[in-house]
């Protein structure tokens, strides 16, 4: 099960780094903000700083999941803690996204399925 946790932890981390790119690096591109449900350039401009900040949350969370996944394969004490925390954070955020806006079910699943699988696998490591 450690291998399953590693694979899905890495997938979850990579997805959150992709979210960082969309929110912090590529936000000004209409294709990006439209994909995230923003209707106009004016609305995207208003949201730009908040998305920039949110993107960095996702970057740091993604890095944490990747480092945690790598640590799962070591003998370091508490090795599953970092991956478990990051994945739990990601699943929690996906639940909030779905509860806050049910039309975002696809995005919530994209954000939450891989870390949920990693968490289940971690329970057996």
mmCIF file of the C-alpha atoms, coordinates in Angstrom:
data_MODEL
# 
_entry.id   MODEL 
# 
loop_
_atom_site.group_PDB 
_atom_site.id 
_atom_site.type_symbol 
_atom_site.label_atom_id 
_atom_site.label_alt_id 
_atom_site.label_comp_id 
_atom_site.label_asym_id 
_atom_site.label_entity_id 
_atom_site.label_seq_id 
_atom_site.pdbx_PDB_ins_code 
_atom_site.Cartn_x 
_atom_site.Cartn_y 
_atom_site.Cartn_z 
_atom_site.occupancy 
_atom_site.B_iso_or_equiv 
_atom_site.pdbx_formal_charge 
_atom_site.auth_seq_id 
_atom_site.auth_comp_id 
_atom_site.auth_asym_id 
_atom_site.auth_atom_id 
_atom_site.pdbx_PDB_model_num 
ATOM 1   C CA . UNK A 1 1   ? 0.000   0.000  0.000   1.00 0.00 ? 1   UNK A CA 1 
ATOM 2   C CA . UNK A 1 2   ? 2.981   2.301  0.402   1.00 0.00 ? 2   UNK A CA 1 
ATOM 3   C CA . UNK A 1 3   ? 3.387   2.273  -3.381  1.00 0.00 ? 3   UNK A CA 1 
ATOM 4   C CA . UNK A 1 4   ? -0.272  3.279  -3.852  1.00 0.00 ? 4   UNK A CA 1 
ATOM 5   C CA . UNK A 1 5   ? 0.151   6.116  -1.334  1.00 0.00 ? 5   UNK A CA 1 
ATOM 6   C CA . UNK A 1 6   ? 3.334   7.187  -3.105  1.00 0.00 ? 6   UNK A CA 1 
ATOM 7   C CA . UNK A 1 7   ? 1.775   7.213  -6.591  1.00 0.00 ? 7   UNK A CA 1 
ATOM 8   C CA . UNK A 1 8   ? -1.432  9.007  -5.607  1.00 0.00 ? 8   UNK A CA 1 
ATOM 9   C CA . UNK A 1 9   ? 0.444   11.392 -3.318  1.00 0.00 ? 9   UNK A CA 1 
ATOM 10  C CA . UNK A 1 10  ? 2.685   12.329 -6.238  1.00 0.00 ? 10  UNK A CA 1 
ATOM 11  C CA . UNK A 1 11  ? -0.346  12.765 -8.527  1.00 0.00 ? 11  UNK A CA 1 
ATOM 12  C CA . UNK A 1 12  ? -2.066  14.975 -5.938  1.00 0.00 ? 12  UNK A CA 1 
ATOM 13  C CA . UNK A 1 13  ? 1.111   17.022 -5.477  1.00 0.00 ? 13  UNK A CA 1 
ATOM 14  C CA . UNK A 1 14  ? 1.573   17.468 -9.217  1.00 0.00 ? 14  UNK A CA 1 
ATOM 15  C CA . UNK A 1 15  ? -2.059  18.554 -9.642  1.00 0.00 ? 15  UNK A CA 1 
ATOM 16  C CA . UNK A 1 16  ? -1.648  21.198 -6.944  1.00 0.00 ? 16  UNK A CA 1 
ATOM 17  C CA . UNK A 1 17  ? 1.493   22.506 -8.609  1.00 0.00 ? 17  UNK A CA 1 
ATOM 18  C CA . UNK A 1 18  ? -0.559  22.732 -11.834 1.00 0.00 ? 18  UNK A CA 1 
ATOM 19  C CA . UNK A 1 19  ? -3.211  24.681 -9.885  1.00 0.00 ? 19  UNK A CA 1 
ATOM 20  C CA . UNK A 1 20  ? -0.424  27.067 -8.766  1.00 0.00 ? 20  UNK A CA 1 
ATOM 21  C CA . UNK A 1 21  ? 0.561   27.612 -12.385 1.00 0.00 ? 21  UNK A CA 1 
ATOM 22  C CA . UNK A 1 22  ? -3.038  28.392 -13.344 1.00 0.00 ? 22  UNK A CA 1 
ATOM 23  C CA . UNK A 1 23  ? -3.749  30.665 -10.373 1.00 0.00 ? 23  UNK A CA 1 
ATOM 24  C CA . UNK A 1 24  ? -0.441  32.483 -9.964  1.00 0.00 ? 24  UNK A CA 1 
ATOM 25  C CA . UNK A 1 25  ? 1.472   32.304 -13.235 1.00 0.00 ? 25  UNK A CA 1 
ATOM 26  C CA . UNK A 1 26  ? -1.129  32.053 -15.999 1.00 0.00 ? 26  UNK A CA 1 
ATOM 27  C CA . UNK A 1 27  ? -4.118  33.785 -14.338 1.00 0.00 ? 27  UNK A CA 1 
ATOM 28  C CA . UNK A 1 28  ? -4.180  36.705 -16.787 1.00 0.00 ? 28  UNK A CA 1 
ATOM 29  C CA . UNK A 1 29  ? -4.868  34.364 -19.711 1.00 0.00 ? 29  UNK A CA 1 
ATOM 30  C CA . UNK A 1 30  ? -8.609  34.322 -20.513 1.00 0.00 ? 30  UNK A CA 1 
ATOM 31  C CA . UNK A 1 31  ? -8.488  30.598 -21.232 1.00 0.00 ? 31  UNK A CA 1 
ATOM 32  C CA . UNK A 1 32  ? -7.333  29.976 -17.655 1.00 0.00 ? 32  UNK A CA 1 
ATOM 33  C CA . UNK A 1 33  ? -9.786  32.178 -15.758 1.00 0.00 ? 33  UNK A CA 1 
ATOM 34  C CA . UNK A 1 34  ? -12.678 31.042 -17.951 1.00 0.00 ? 34  UNK A CA 1 
ATOM 35  C CA . UNK A 1 35  ? -11.806 27.428 -17.135 1.00 0.00 ? 35  UNK A CA 1 
ATOM 36  C CA . UNK A 1 36  ? -12.140 28.340 -13.466 1.00 0.00 ? 36  UNK A CA 1 
ATOM 37  C CA . UNK A 1 37  ? -15.603 29.787 -13.962 1.00 0.00 ? 37  UNK A CA 1 
ATOM 38  C CA . UNK A 1 38  ? -14.766 33.493 -14.160 1.00 0.00 ? 38  UNK A CA 1 
ATOM 39  C CA . UNK A 1 39  ? -17.071 35.300 -16.557 1.00 0.00 ? 39  UNK A CA 1 
ATOM 40  C CA . UNK A 1 40  ? -15.209 38.475 -17.519 1.00 0.00 ? 40  UNK A CA 1 
ATOM 41  C CA . UNK A 1 41  ? -11.829 40.159 -17.715 1.00 0.00 ? 41  UNK A CA 1 
ATOM 42  C CA . UNK A 1 42  ? -13.024 42.686 -15.125 1.00 0.00 ? 42  UNK A CA 1 
ATOM 43  C CA . UNK A 1 43  ? -13.904 39.908 -12.681 1.00 0.00 ? 43  UNK A CA 1 
ATOM 44  C CA . UNK A 1 44  ? -10.557 38.184 -13.375 1.00 0.00 ? 44  UNK A CA 1 
ATOM 45  C CA . UNK A 1 45  ? -8.704  41.437 -12.683 1.00 0.00 ? 45  UNK A CA 1 
ATOM 46  C CA . UNK A 1 46  ? -10.534 41.879 -9.370  1.00 0.00 ? 46  UNK A CA 1 
ATOM 47  C CA . UNK A 1 47  ? -9.703  38.315 -8.367  1.00 0.00 ? 47  UNK A CA 1 
ATOM 48  C CA . UNK A 1 48  ? -6.063  38.390 -9.547  1.00 0.00 ? 48  UNK A CA 1 
ATOM 49  C CA . UNK A 1 49  ? -4.320  39.046 -6.246  1.00 0.00 ? 49  UNK A CA 1 
ATOM 50  C CA . UNK A 1 50  ? -6.447  36.568 -4.307  1.00 0.00 ? 50  UNK A CA 1 
ATOM 51  C CA . UNK A 1 51  ? -5.813  33.896 -6.928  1.00 0.00 ? 51  UNK A CA 1 
ATOM 52  C CA . UNK A 1 52  ? -2.097  34.697 -6.867  1.00 0.00 ? 52  UNK A CA 1 
ATOM 53  C CA . UNK A 1 53  ? -2.093  34.100 -3.120  1.00 0.00 ? 53  UNK A CA 1 
ATOM 54  C CA . UNK A 1 54  ? -4.227  30.960 -3.393  1.00 0.00 ? 54  UNK A CA 1 
ATOM 55  C CA . UNK A 1 55  ? -1.888  29.626 -6.059  1.00 0.00 ? 55  UNK A CA 1 
ATOM 56  C CA . UNK A 1 56  ? 1.025   29.786 -3.663  1.00 0.00 ? 56  UNK A CA 1 
ATOM 57  C CA . UNK A 1 57  ? -0.973  27.865 -1.063  1.00 0.00 ? 57  UNK A CA 1 
ATOM 58  C CA . UNK A 1 58  ? -1.415  25.185 -3.717  1.00 0.00 ? 58  UNK A CA 1 
ATOM 59  C CA . UNK A 1 59  ? 2.284   25.266 -4.640  1.00 0.00 ? 59  UNK A CA 1 
ATOM 60  C CA . UNK A 1 60  ? 3.424   24.758 -1.061  1.00 0.00 ? 60  UNK A CA 1 
ATOM 61  C CA . UNK A 1 61  ? 0.797   22.074 -0.491  1.00 0.00 ? 61  UNK A CA 1 
ATOM 62  C CA . UNK A 1 62  ? 1.846   20.276 -3.682  1.00 0.00 ? 62  UNK A CA 1 
ATOM 63  C CA . UNK A 1 63  ? 5.512   20.385 -2.693  1.00 0.00 ? 63  UNK A CA 1 
ATOM 64  C CA . UNK A 1 64  ? 4.573   19.049 0.758   1.00 0.00 ? 64  UNK A CA 1 
ATOM 65  C CA . UNK A 1 65  ? 2.682   16.136 -0.771  1.00 0.00 ? 65  UNK A CA 1 
ATOM 66  C CA . UNK A 1 66  ? 5.567   15.281 -3.099  1.00 0.00 ? 66  UNK A CA 1 
ATOM 67  C CA . UNK A 1 67  ? 8.147   15.442 -0.309  1.00 0.00 ? 67  UNK A CA 1 
ATOM 68  C CA . UNK A 1 68  ? 5.773   13.462 1.931   1.00 0.00 ? 68  UNK A CA 1 
ATOM 69  C CA . UNK A 1 69  ? 5.323   10.821 -0.759  1.00 0.00 ? 69  UNK A CA 1 
ATOM 70  C CA . UNK A 1 70  ? 9.075   10.470 -1.091  1.00 0.00 ? 70  UNK A CA 1 
ATOM 71  C CA . UNK A 1 71  ? 9.441   10.215 2.699   1.00 0.00 ? 71  UNK A CA 1 
ATOM 72  C CA . UNK A 1 72  ? 6.903   7.368  2.761   1.00 0.00 ? 72  UNK A CA 1 
ATOM 73  C CA . UNK A 1 73  ? 9.584   5.254  1.094   1.00 0.00 ? 73  UNK A CA 1 
ATOM 74  C CA . UNK A 1 74  ? 12.175  5.984  3.815   1.00 0.00 ? 74  UNK A CA 1 
ATOM 75  C CA . UNK A 1 75  ? 12.717  4.782  7.363   1.00 0.00 ? 75  UNK A CA 1 
ATOM 76  C CA . UNK A 1 76  ? 12.369  8.296  8.799   1.00 0.00 ? 76  UNK A CA 1 
ATOM 77  C CA . UNK A 1 77  ? 10.220  8.432  11.924  1.00 0.00 ? 77  UNK A CA 1 
ATOM 78  C CA . UNK A 1 78  ? 6.781   9.909  11.244  1.00 0.00 ? 78  UNK A CA 1 
ATOM 79  C CA . UNK A 1 79  ? 7.334   9.469  7.524   1.00 0.00 ? 79  UNK A CA 1 
ATOM 80  C CA . UNK A 1 80  ? 3.635   9.324  6.675   1.00 0.00 ? 80  UNK A CA 1 
ATOM 81  C CA . UNK A 1 81  ? 2.687   12.434 8.638   1.00 0.00 ? 81  UNK A CA 1 
ATOM 82  C CA . UNK A 1 82  ? 3.532   15.040 5.997   1.00 0.00 ? 82  UNK A CA 1 
ATOM 83  C CA . UNK A 1 83  ? 1.850   13.176 3.153   1.00 0.00 ? 83  UNK A CA 1 
ATOM 84  C CA . UNK A 1 84  ? -1.172  12.417 5.336   1.00 0.00 ? 84  UNK A CA 1 
ATOM 85  C CA . UNK A 1 85  ? -1.566  16.034 6.408   1.00 0.00 ? 85  UNK A CA 1 
ATOM 86  C CA . UNK A 1 86  ? -1.206  17.417 2.886   1.00 0.00 ? 86  UNK A CA 1 
ATOM 87  C CA . UNK A 1 87  ? -3.656  14.880 1.457   1.00 0.00 ? 87  UNK A CA 1 
ATOM 88  C CA . UNK A 1 88  ? -6.143  15.496 4.256   1.00 0.00 ? 88  UNK A CA 1 
ATOM 89  C CA . UNK A 1 89  ? -5.880  19.244 3.554   1.00 0.00 ? 89  UNK A CA 1 
ATOM 90  C CA . UNK A 1 90  ? -6.527  18.609 -0.164  1.00 0.00 ? 90  UNK A CA 1 
ATOM 91  C CA . UNK A 1 91  ? -9.553  16.388 0.501   1.00 0.00 ? 91  UNK A CA 1 
ATOM 92  C CA . UNK A 1 92  ? -10.952 18.953 2.944   1.00 0.00 ? 92  UNK A CA 1 
ATOM 93  C CA . UNK A 1 93  ? -10.562 21.718 0.383   1.00 0.00 ? 93  UNK A CA 1 
ATOM 94  C CA . UNK A 1 94  ? -12.296 19.562 -2.250  1.00 0.00 ? 94  UNK A CA 1 
ATOM 95  C CA . UNK A 1 95  ? -15.229 18.968 0.099   1.00 0.00 ? 95  UNK A CA 1 
ATOM 96  C CA . UNK A 1 96  ? -15.516 22.705 0.785   1.00 0.00 ? 96  UNK A CA 1 
ATOM 97  C CA . UNK A 1 97  ? -15.380 23.419 -2.955  1.00 0.00 ? 97  UNK A CA 1 
ATOM 98  C CA . UNK A 1 98  ? -18.220 20.966 -3.612  1.00 0.00 ? 98  UNK A CA 1 
ATOM 99  C CA . UNK A 1 99  ? -20.351 22.108 -0.670  1.00 0.00 ? 99  UNK A CA 1 
ATOM 100 C CA . UNK A 1 100 ? -19.795 25.771 -1.555  1.00 0.00 ? 100 UNK A CA 1 
ATOM 101 C CA . UNK A 1 101 ? -20.687 25.348 -5.207  1.00 0.00 ? 101 UNK A CA 1 
ATOM 102 C CA . UNK A 1 102 ? -22.184 22.041 -6.291  1.00 0.00 ? 102 UNK A CA 1 
ATOM 103 C CA . UNK A 1 103 ? -21.637 22.913 -9.938  1.00 0.00 ? 103 UNK A CA 1 
ATOM 104 C CA . UNK A 1 104 ? -17.899 22.503 -9.229  1.00 0.00 ? 104 UNK A CA 1 
ATOM 105 C CA . UNK A 1 105 ? -18.246 18.745 -8.668  1.00 0.00 ? 105 UNK A CA 1 
ATOM 106 C CA . UNK A 1 106 ? -15.798 17.930 -11.476 1.00 0.00 ? 106 UNK A CA 1 
ATOM 107 C CA . UNK A 1 107 ? -13.163 20.287 -10.047 1.00 0.00 ? 107 UNK A CA 1 
ATOM 108 C CA . UNK A 1 108 ? -13.770 18.935 -6.536  1.00 0.00 ? 108 UNK A CA 1 
ATOM 109 C CA . UNK A 1 109 ? -13.272 15.383 -7.776  1.00 0.00 ? 109 UNK A CA 1 
ATOM 110 C CA . UNK A 1 110 ? -10.112 16.373 -9.644  1.00 0.00 ? 110 UNK A CA 1 
ATOM 111 C CA . UNK A 1 111 ? -8.799  18.006 -6.491  1.00 0.00 ? 111 UNK A CA 1 
ATOM 112 C CA . UNK A 1 112 ? -9.907  15.337 -4.018  1.00 0.00 ? 112 UNK A CA 1 
ATOM 113 C CA . UNK A 1 113 ? -9.841  11.822 -5.485  1.00 0.00 ? 113 UNK A CA 1 
ATOM 114 C CA . UNK A 1 114 ? -6.068  11.247 -5.733  1.00 0.00 ? 114 UNK A CA 1 
ATOM 115 C CA . UNK A 1 115 ? -5.347  12.478 -2.189  1.00 0.00 ? 115 UNK A CA 1 
ATOM 116 C CA . UNK A 1 116 ? -8.297  10.449 -0.846  1.00 0.00 ? 116 UNK A CA 1 
ATOM 117 C CA . UNK A 1 117 ? -6.845  7.291  -2.402  1.00 0.00 ? 117 UNK A CA 1 
ATOM 118 C CA . UNK A 1 118 ? -3.444  8.158  -0.941  1.00 0.00 ? 118 UNK A CA 1 
ATOM 119 C CA . UNK A 1 119 ? -5.026  8.582  2.525   1.00 0.00 ? 119 UNK A CA 1 
ATOM 120 C CA . UNK A 1 120 ? -6.751  5.204  2.340   1.00 0.00 ? 120 UNK A CA 1 
ATOM 121 C CA . UNK A 1 121 ? -3.481  3.594  1.267   1.00 0.00 ? 121 UNK A CA 1 
ATOM 122 C CA . UNK A 1 122 ? -1.607  5.337  4.097   1.00 0.00 ? 122 UNK A CA 1 
ATOM 123 C CA . UNK A 1 123 ? -3.940  3.699  6.589   1.00 0.00 ? 123 UNK A CA 1 
ATOM 124 C CA . UNK A 1 124 ? -2.340  0.381  5.611   1.00 0.00 ? 124 UNK A CA 1 
ATOM 125 C CA . UNK A 1 125 ? 1.329   1.491  5.615   1.00 0.00 ? 125 UNK A CA 1 
# 
